[in-house]
Amino acid sequence: MGATACLVILAIIFFLFVTEFLPLAVTAMAGAVAVGFAGFVPMRDIFNGLSNDMVVLMAGMLVVGAAMFHTGLAQRISEWVVRHVGKSENSLMLVCMGVGALMSSFLSNIGMTASLLPIVLGICSASRISPRRQLMPMAFGCGLGGGITVIGTPSNLIASGTLENAGLNGFGFFEFAWIGVPVTVAGILYMVLFGKRFLPTDGATGRGIDEDAAMAAQALTNDPRKMYAAAVVCIATLVMLAIGTGILPEHITAIVAVLLLVSGNCLTVGQAVESIDWDTVFLFAGMMPVATALDKSGASRFLADAMLGLMGEPTGSFAITSILFFLSCGLTQIMSNTASAAILCPLGISIAQEIGADPRAVLMVIAVGTSCAFATPVGTPPNMLVLAPGGYKFRDYVITGTPLILVCFLVSLLVIPRVWPLFP
């Protein structure tokens, strides 16, 4: 009964997400309260997501991005890009997605998306292109690039760690590149050649873009020293994020950067607070207890078992790869990719043992599938970060992201069974 009740709550949340009868953040927080009243999550814990490390990192990096705007750094970089790349929508999309993918291979895709956000907004302002045509592709690029290395996305780390916990060899640092690079290239080509047709075409520019650009240009004129200070802090922050958590946790690194920027007068406290997209914060934090409820109630296991029941006896590598991919991909649209991987990777070891398959192949499919969170804004932080600035609706992700998932699936179907045979 618990799993059924949780699935009913999830269905209502998904319906409200799609129809946007209520603001997305309100729906997410209402979902958190609902699973609390249903007893799936202790009432005292339903708002713990507001202090989650990832939420703090996301908010901190948004402030870092705002400092790039207010000091004029983003404007300077944007003008340089437009001069050298031009104002073509295709060329700008190729650059934004390519840079996002490359950098997200080695950096947190949250930090990379937040850092690129003000630059892409500046590029759109300088080239007179609606941000709605570039922000979602940029976020998708960051999501795709995270799948190239073991540290690029939490899903890959969890998959590798699960193998090691089972007494097997984990994945090598660049082993994911065998599938990550083809998926990334195919995804970028899809967006540039076909996916752009599904992007919103109206002139909405999201949250205060023109005003921010004007403020940035004025700050650049008045005090270039602040621009250089912001550049130093931003570069140092990205370097720290690339090094990893051995020195400072990622969210602490972001907060230290905020403190340096505010104390250095790169932006005021008020500007820092205003730069945080609170709708995104509440959306992400609200879905965390829902994900916990899916796990604790057994609903996620029920969904997984239902999908696995379709598998039956092994029917070949392509069929099994397809089922595992869509199981992983489907779950990650309604939960964070981190939570989806944490649930499915241990299950993947059991699946491999039951059907006599190579656990590395099974977990590779799960890792790739859980990284393909493109059809909703709630599956991965990069999608949520561009939601408000791009003025996107929930359905925009469904319409644009679903074909991208199919592209990733076809590439995975061709590559994974050959590089990691299910039945060697």
C-alpha positions in Angstrom: 0.0 0.0 0.0 2.9 2.4 0.8 4.3 2.0 -2.7 0.9 2.6 -4.3 0.2 5.7 -2.3 3.6 7.1 -3.1 3.1 6.4 -6.8 -0.3 8.3 -6.6 1.5 11.3 -5.1 4.1 11.1 -7.8 1.5 10.9 -10.5 -0.2 14.1 -9.1 3.1 15.9 -9.0 3.9 14.9 -12.5 0.5 16.0 -13.7 0.9 19.4 -12.1 4.4 19.7 -13.5 3.2 19.1 -17.1 0.1 21.3 -16.8 1.8 24.0 -14.7 -1.5 24.6 -13.0 0.7 25.7 -10.0 4.2 27.1 -10.2 6.8 24.4 -10.4 8.4 25.3 -7.1 5.0 25.3 -5.3 4.2 21.9 -6.7 7.6 20.5 -5.6 7.2 21.9 -2.1 3.6 20.6 -1.9 5.0 17.2 -2.9 7.5 17.4 0.0 4.7 18.2 2.4 2.5 15.4 1.0 5.1 12.7 1.5 5.6 14.0 5.0 1.9 13.8 5.9 1.8 10.3 4.3 4.6 9.2 6.7 7.2 8.4 4.1 9.6 11.1 5.3 9.7 12.4 8.9 8.0 15.8 9.1 11.1 17.3 10.6 13.1 16.3 7.5 10.9 17.4 4.7 12.7 20.8 4.2 16.2 19.4 4.8 16.8 19.8 1.1 17.1 23.5 1.5 20.4 22.9 3.3 21.6 20.2 1.0 25.2 20.5 -0.2 24.1 20.5 -3.9 21.5 23.3 -3.3 24.1 25.4 -1.5 26.6 24.8 -4.4 24.0 25.8 -6.9 23.0 29.0 -5.0 26.7 29.9 -4.5 27.6 29.5 -8.1 24.7 31.6 -9.2 26.1 34.4 -7.1 29.5 33.9 -8.7 27.8 34.2 -12.1 26.1 37.4 -11.0 29.4 38.9 -10.0 30.6 38.2 -13.6 27.6 40.3 -14.8 27.8 43.1 -12.4 31.5 43.7 -12.8 31.3 43.5 -16.7 33.4 40.4 -17.0 30.6 38.4 -18.7 30.0 41.3 -21.1 33.7 41.5 -22.0 33.9 37.7 -22.6 30.6 37.8 -24.6 31.8 40.6 -26.9 35.0 38.6 -27.6 33.0 35.5 -28.4 30.7 37.4 -30.8 33.6 39.1 -32.5 35.4 35.8 -33.2 32.4 33.4 -33.7 29.9 35.7 -35.2 26.2 36.1 -34.5 24.9 33.0 -36.2 22.6 31.0 -34.0 24.2 27.7 -35.1 27.8 28.8 -34.5 26.9 30.2 -31.1 25.0 27.1 -30.1 28.0 24.9 -31.2 30.4 27.0 -29.2 28.2 27.1 -26.1 27.4 23.4 -26.1 31.0 22.4 -27.0 32.6 24.5 -24.3 30.0 23.4 -21.7 30.6 19.7 -22.6 34.4 19.9 -22.6 34.6 21.8 -19.3 31.9 19.6 -17.6 34.0 16.5 -18.3 36.4 17.7 -15.6 34.4 20.1 -13.5 31.0 20.0 -11.7 28.3 20.4 -14.3 26.5 22.6 -11.8 29.4 24.9 -11.5 30.1 24.9 -15.2 26.4 25.7 -16.0 26.3 28.5 -13.5 29.6 30.0 -14.7 28.5 29.9 -18.4 25.0 31.2 -17.7 25.9 35.0 -17.5 28.3 34.6 -20.5 25.6 33.0 -22.7 23.1 35.6 -21.6 25.6 38.3 -22.6 26.2 36.6 -25.9 22.5 36.5 -26.6 22.2 40.2 -25.7 25.1 41.2 -28.0 23.9 39.0 -30.9 20.2 39.9 -30.5 19.3 36.2 -30.1 16.6 35.2 -27.6 18.3 33.4 -24.6 15.6 30.7 -25.0 17.4 29.6 -28.1 20.7 29.1 -26.4 20.4 28.4 -22.6 18.7 25.0 -22.8 21.3 23.7 -25.4 24.1 25.0 -23.2 22.6 23.1 -20.2 22.2 19.9 -22.3 25.9 20.3 -23.4 27.0 20.4 -19.8 24.9 17.4 -19.0 26.3 15.4 -22.0 29.9 16.3 -21.3 29.6 15.0 -17.7 29.4 11.5 -19.1 32.9 11.6 -20.6 34.9 11.0 -17.4 34.3 9.2 -14.1 34.2 12.4 -12.2 32.0 14.3 -14.7 28.7 13.3 -13.1 27.7 11.6 -9.8 26.1 8.8 -11.8 29.5 7.6 -13.1 31.1 7.8 -9.7 28.3 5.8 -8.2 28.5 3.1 -10.9 32.3 2.8 -10.5 32.0 2.7 -6.7 29.3 0.0 -6.8 31.6 -2.2 -8.9 34.4 -1.7 -6.3 32.0 -2.5 -3.4 31.1 -5.7 -5.2 34.8 -6.7 -5.3 35.2 -5.9 -9.0 37.4 -3.4 -10.8 35.9 0.1 -11.1 35.7 2.1 -14.3 38.9 3.9 -15.4 39.0 7.7 -15.4 38.5 8.0 -19.2 36.8 4.6 -19.8 33.4 6.4 -20.0 34.8 8.4 -23.0 34.2 5.4 -25.2 30.5 6.1 -24.9 30.6 9.7 -23.5 32.3 11.2 -26.6 30.0 9.6 -29.2 26.9 10.5 -27.2 28.1 14.1 -26.7 29.0 14.6 -30.4 25.7 13.1 -31.5 23.8 15.2 -29.0 25.4 18.5 -30.1 24.8 17.7 -33.7 21.2 16.9 -33.0 20.6 20.2 -31.3 22.4 22.3 -33.9 20.8 20.5 -36.9 17.4 19.4 -35.6 16.8 20.1 -31.9 16.8 23.9 -32.3 13.5 23.5 -34.2 11.8 22.4 -31.0 13.1 25.3 -28.9 10.7 28.1 -28.0 10.7 30.9 -30.6 9.0 33.7 -28.9 10.8 36.8 -27.7 10.7 36.1 -23.9 14.0 36.8 -22.3 13.6 35.4 -18.8 14.6 37.3 -15.8 15.9 40.8 -16.2 18.5 40.0 -18.9 18.6 43.4 -20.6 18.8 45.2 -17.3 21.6 43.0 -16.1 23.5 43.5 -19.3 23.2 47.2 -19.0 24.4 47.2 -15.4 27.3 45.0 -16.4 28.4 47.4 -19.2 28.2 50.4 -16.8 30.2 48.6 -14.2 32.8 47.7 -16.8 33.2 51.4 -17.6 33.4 52.6 -14.1 35.7 50.2 -12.3 37.6 47.6 -14.4 39.5 46.5 -11.3 36.4 44.8 -10.0 36.2 42.9 -13.3 39.7 41.6 -12.9 39.0 40.7 -9.2 35.9 38.7 -10.3 37.9 37.0 -13.0 40.5 35.8 -10.4 37.9 34.6 -8.0 36.0 32.8 -10.8 39.1 31.1 -12.1 40.3 30.1 -8.7 36.8 28.7 -7.9 36.8 26.6 -11.1 40.3 25.3 -10.3 39.2 24.3 -6.8 36.2 22.5 -8.2 38.4 20.7 -10.6 40.7 19.5 -7.9 37.8 17.9 -6.1 36.8 17.7 -2.4 40.3 16.8 -1.1 40.9 20.4 0.0 37.4 21.9 0.4 33.9 20.4 -0.4 32.4 21.9 -3.5 29.6 23.8 -1.7 32.1 25.3 0.8 34.3 26.4 -2.2 31.3 28.2 -3.7 30.5 30.0 -0.5 34.1 31.1 0.0 34.0 32.5 -3.5 30.8 34.4 -2.6 32.4 35.9 0.6 35.4 37.0 -1.4 33.3 38.6 -4.1 31.1 40.5 -1.6 34.0 41.6 0.6 35.8 42.7 -2.5 32.9 44.9 -3.6 32.4 43.0 -6.8 28.7 43.0 -5.9 26.6 44.0 -2.9 24.9 41.7 -0.5 21.6 42.7 -2.0 22.7 41.9 -5.5 24.0 38.5 -4.3 20.7 37.6 -2.7 18.7 38.8 -5.8 20.9 36.7 -8.1 19.8 33.4 -6.4 16.9 31.9 -8.3 14.8 30.9 -5.4 12.2 29.1 -7.6 15.0 26.7 -8.7 16.2 26.3 -5.1 12.7 25.4 -3.8 12.0 23.2 -6.9 15.2 21.1 -6.3 14.9 21.0 -2.5 11.2 20.0 -2.7 11.9 17.0 -5.0 14.5 15.6 -2.6 12.1 14.3 0.0 9.9 12.9 -2.9 12.9 11.0 -4.1 13.5 9.7 -0.6 9.9 8.7 -0.3 10.1 6.7 -3.6 13.0 4.8 -2.2 11.7 4.2 1.4 8.2 3.3 0.3 9.5 0.7 -2.2 7.9 2.6 -5.1 11.2 2.9 -7.0 11.9 -0.8 -6.5 8.4 -1.6 -7.6 8.9 0.5 -10.8 12.3 -1.2 -11.4 10.9 -4.7 -10.9 7.9 -4.0 -13.2 10.3 -2.9 -15.9 12.6 -5.9 -15.3 9.6 -8.2 -15.5 9.3 -7.2 -19.1 12.9 -8.4 -19.6 12.0 -12.1 -18.8 14.7 -14.4 -20.0 17.7 -12.9 -21.7 16.7 -12.1 -25.3 19.9 -10.7 -26.6 22.2 -7.8 -25.9 20.2 -5.2 -27.7 16.9 -6.0 -26.0 18.5 -6.0 -22.5 20.4 -2.8 -23.2 17.2 -1.2 -24.4 15.2 -2.2 -21.3 18.0 -1.2 -18.9 18.5 2.2 -20.6 14.8 3.2 -20.6 14.4 1.9 -17.0 17.3 4.2 -15.9 16.4 7.1 -18.1 12.7 7.0 -17.1 13.5 7.1 -13.4 16.0 9.9 -13.7 13.3 12.2 -15.3 11.4 12.3 -12.0 14.3 11.9 -9.6 17.8 13.4 -9.5 20.3 11.4 -11.6 22.3 10.9 -8.4 19.4 9.3 -6.6 18.4 7.2 -9.6 22.0 5.9 -9.9 22.2 5.2 -6.2 19.0 3.1 -6.4 19.7 1.3 -9.7 23.4 0.5 -9.6 23.2 -2.0 -6.7 20.2 -3.5 -8.4 22.2 -3.7 -11.5 24.7 -6.1 -9.8 21.8 -8.4 -9.0 20.4 -8.2 -12.5 23.8 -9.1 -14.0 24.1 -12.1 -11.7 20.6 -13.3 -12.5 21.0 -13.2 -16.3 24.7 -14.1 -16.4 25.8 -10.8 -17.8 28.9 -8.8 -17.2 28.2 -6.4 -14.3 30.4 -3.7 -15.9 28.2 -3.7 -19.1 25.0 -3.5 -17.0 26.3 -0.7 -14.8 27.6 1.2 -17.9 24.1 1.2 -19.4 22.6 2.4 -16.1 25.2 5.1 -15.7 24.5 6.4 -19.2 20.7 6.1 -18.8 20.6 8.0 -15.6 22.7 10.8 -17.1 20.1 11.4 -19.9 17.8 13.6 -17.8 16.8 15.9 -20.6 13.0 15.6 -20.7 12.2 17.5 -17.5 13.8 20.3 -15.5 13.9 18.3 -12.3 16.3 15.5 -13.2 19.6 17.4 -13.2 20.7 20.8 -11.8 21.9 22.2 -15.2 18.3 22.0 -16.5 17.0 23.7 -13.4 19.6 26.5 -13.5 18.4 27.7 -16.9 14.6 27.3 -16.2 13.9 30.8 -14.9 16.5 32.8 -17.0 15.3 31.2 -20.1 11.6 31.6 -19.2 11.1 27.9 -20.1 8.0 25.9 -19.4 8.0 22.2 -18.3 6.7 21.1 -21.7 9.7 22.8 -23.4 12.0 20.3 -21.9 9.7 17.4 -22.8 9.4 18.6 -26.5 13.1 19.3 -26.9 14.7 16.8 -24.6 12.8 13.6 -25.6 14.3 13.4 -29.1 17.7 14.0 -27.6 17.2 11.0 -25.3 16.3 8.9 -28.3 19.5 10.0 -30.0 21.5 9.0 -26.9 19.7 5.7 -26.8 20.6 4.9 -30.4 24.2 5.7 -29.9 24.3 3.6 -26.7 22.6 0.7 -28.4 25.4 0.8 -31.1 28.4 1.4 -28.8 27.9 -0.2 -25.4 27.4 -3.8 -26.5 30.5 -3.6 -28.6 32.8 -2.0 -26.1 31.3 -3.7 -23.0 29.7 -7.0 -24.2 26.9 -8.1 -22.0 27.7 -11.7 -22.6 31.5 -11.9 -23.3 
